[in-house]
Amino acid sequence: MADNEIVAIFFNMADRNCKSKWLSIIGIGEDGLEGLSSVGRSLLSLASVIVGGERHLAMLPPEDQRQKLLWTSPIQDSINEIIRRRGQSVCVLASGDPMCYGIGVTLTRQIPLEEMTIIPSPSAFSLACSRLGWSLSEVETLSLCGRPPAWLNGVLYPGAKLLVLSADAQTPAIAARLLREGGFGESSITVLEHLGGTLERHIQGIANDWQFTDLADLNVIAISCI
């Protein structure tokens, strides 16, 4: 079936069954707009308001004159701005899978699911597993974005495979220190940067010897606990 036929079927179903939908949440990867599905591209093209981080909004062409909302701190202020536009066509650009430690989870707590359409891209965890040959169902996952690094201690046990979303470039060094302090200094660490993009890079080492500092802020840490 051609892409335009898929899009037509999707929007026909939406028109019949989801008259109240006004918010779309579209997962976007490191490959940018080119990696969006036909449905994702169509929803984005129909939006009158686009919400995202600096990285996401920078992916839009310079000539795009539609209203843009940049995430603010506290994030609740931005969510209030989205809710204030209920009834308009609003598109939120999110990283990867919006329902995997993402903004989709936050928004579904305050906006009825019946009012939104969620189109995910592969999550950072899925991409990491595909690079490492790990089974996602056998991996412990954790996000340290906006969370105390000490939470990592709660998932450490011999033989565990961990995937951790970093808060920034310093998170891998903090994780290595926690591993050493917890008696897991021989654990292997792989930092996967910019997964799915042209800048993708993998850095490997051992917690006891970890000294890498030239890392990207956008990274996932894979740990094999020993």
C-alpha positions in Angstrom: 0.0 0.0 0.0 1.4 3.4 -0.9 2.2 6.0 1.7 -0.5 8.4 0.6 -3.1 5.6 0.9 -2.0 4.9 4.4 -2.3 8.5 5.3 -5.7 8.8 3.8 -7.0 5.8 5.7 -5.5 7.1 8.9 -7.2 10.5 8.6 -10.5 9.1 7.4 -10.6 7.0 10.6 -9.6 10.0 12.7 -12.3 12.1 11.1 -15.0 9.5 11.8 -13.9 8.5 15.3 -11.8 11.2 16.8 -13.5 14.5 16.1 -12.1 16.0 19.3 -8.4 15.3 18.6 -6.4 18.5 18.5 -3.0 17.5 19.9 -0.5 15.4 18.1 2.7 14.1 19.8 5.3 13.0 17.3 8.5 11.2 18.1 11.4 12.3 16.1 14.9 10.8 16.0 18.4 12.0 15.2 17.6 11.6 11.5 15.2 14.6 11.8 12.2 15.2 9.7 13.4 12.8 7.0 12.8 9.9 9.4 9.2 10.8 10.1 6.5 8.4 8.9 3.9 9.7 6.3 1.3 10.1 9.1 3.8 12.0 11.3 4.8 14.3 8.4 1.1 15.0 7.7 0.2 15.8 11.3 3.2 18.1 11.5 2.2 19.9 8.3 -1.4 20.4 9.5 -0.3 22.0 12.9 -0.7 25.7 13.5 1.4 25.5 16.7 4.5 23.5 17.1 6.1 22.7 20.5 9.5 21.3 21.2 13.0 21.8 22.6 15.6 23.9 20.8 17.0 20.8 19.0 13.6 19.8 17.7 12.5 23.2 16.6 15.8 23.8 14.8 15.0 20.9 12.5 12.1 22.9 11.0 13.0 24.9 7.9 13.8 28.6 8.5 10.9 29.7 6.3 8.4 28.0 8.6 6.4 30.9 10.1 4.0 29.0 12.3 3.9 29.7 16.0 6.6 27.9 18.0 6.6 27.1 21.7 9.9 26.3 23.4 9.8 24.1 26.5 10.3 26.3 29.6 11.2 25.6 33.2 9.1 24.7 35.1 7.7 22.5 32.3 4.2 22.9 33.7 4.1 26.5 32.3 4.6 25.1 28.8 1.9 22.4 29.4 -0.5 25.2 30.5 0.2 27.0 27.3 -0.6 23.9 25.3 -3.8 23.3 27.2 -4.8 27.0 26.7 -4.7 26.2 22.9 -7.2 23.4 23.2 -9.1 23.2 19.9 -6.2 24.5 17.8 -4.0 22.1 15.9 -1.0 21.7 18.2 1.9 19.4 17.4 4.5 18.4 20.0 7.9 17.2 18.8 9.5 14.7 21.2 12.6 12.6 21.2 12.1 9.0 20.1 9.2 7.3 21.8 7.2 10.0 23.7 5.8 7.2 26.0 9.2 6.0 27.1 10.3 8.4 29.8 9.0 11.1 27.5 6.7 14.1 27.4 3.8 11.9 26.2 3.6 10.4 29.6 3.4 13.8 31.2 0.8 15.1 28.8 -1.5 12.1 29.1 -1.8 12.8 32.8 -3.3 16.2 32.1 -5.0 15.8 28.7 -7.5 13.1 27.9 -6.0 10.5 25.5 -9.1 10.9 23.3 -7.9 14.4 22.4 -4.5 13.4 21.1 -2.7 11.3 18.6 0.7 9.8 19.5 3.1 8.7 16.7 6.3 7.2 18.2 9.7 6.7 16.7 12.1 4.0 18.0 13.1 4.8 21.6 16.8 5.3 22.5 16.5 2.0 24.4 15.3 0.1 21.3 18.1 1.6 19.2 20.7 0.8 21.9 19.5 -2.9 22.0 19.8 -3.1 18.3 23.4 -2.0 18.4 24.3 -4.2 21.3 22.4 -7.3 20.4 20.5 -7.2 23.7 17.0 -8.3 24.3 15.0 -5.3 25.6 12.8 -7.6 27.6 15.8 -8.7 29.6 17.2 -5.2 30.3 16.7 -2.9 33.2 15.9 0.7 32.0 16.3 3.9 33.9 16.3 7.7 33.1 18.5 10.0 35.0 17.2 13.1 33.3 16.0 15.3 36.1 16.5 12.5 38.6 19.1 11.9 41.3 22.0 9.8 40.0 21.9 7.6 43.1 18.7 6.0 41.6 21.2 3.9 39.6 22.0 2.0 42.8 18.5 0.6 42.9 19.0 -1.5 39.8 22.5 -2.7 40.4 22.9 -6.5 40.8 25.3 -9.1 39.5 24.6 -10.0 35.9 22.2 -7.1 35.3 22.2 -5.4 31.9 21.2 -1.7 32.3 20.3 1.0 29.8 20.4 4.5 31.3 19.3 7.7 29.7 21.9 10.3 30.6 21.1 13.8 31.8 24.2 15.2 30.1 27.8 14.5 29.2 28.8 14.1 32.8 26.4 11.3 33.6 28.6 8.4 32.4 31.4 9.5 34.7 29.0 9.7 37.6 27.6 6.3 36.8 31.2 4.9 36.7 31.8 6.3 40.1 28.7 4.8 41.6 29.6 1.4 40.1 33.0 1.6 41.7 31.6 2.7 45.1 29.0 -0.2 44.9 31.6 -2.9 44.2 30.8 -3.1 40.5 34.1 -1.6 39.3 34.7 -4.4 36.7 31.4 -3.7 35.0 31.6 -2.8 31.3 30.3 0.6 30.1 29.3 1.6 26.6 28.2 5.1 25.9 26.1 5.4 22.8 25.8 9.0 21.4 23.4 10.4 19.0 21.7 7.1 18.2 20.2 6.9 14.8 22.0 10.0 13.4 25.0 10.8 11.3 27.0 11.6 14.5 26.4 8.3 16.2 29.4 7.1 18.2 30.0 4.3 20.7 32.6 4.6 23.5 33.5 1.5 25.5 35.4 1.1 28.8 35.4 -0.4 32.3 34.0 1.4 35.4 37.3 1.2 37.3 39.2 2.8 34.4 36.6 5.2 33.1 38.2 8.5 32.2 36.3 9.7 29.1 35.2 13.3 29.3 34.7 14.3 25.6 31.2 13.1 25.3 28.0 14.4 23.8 25.1 15.5 26.1 22.7 13.3 24.2 23.7 9.7 25.1 22.6 6.4 26.5 24.7 4.4 28.9 24.8 0.6 28.6 26.1 -1.3 31.6 26.9 -5.0 32.1 27.1 -5.4 35.8 30.0 -7.4 37.2 
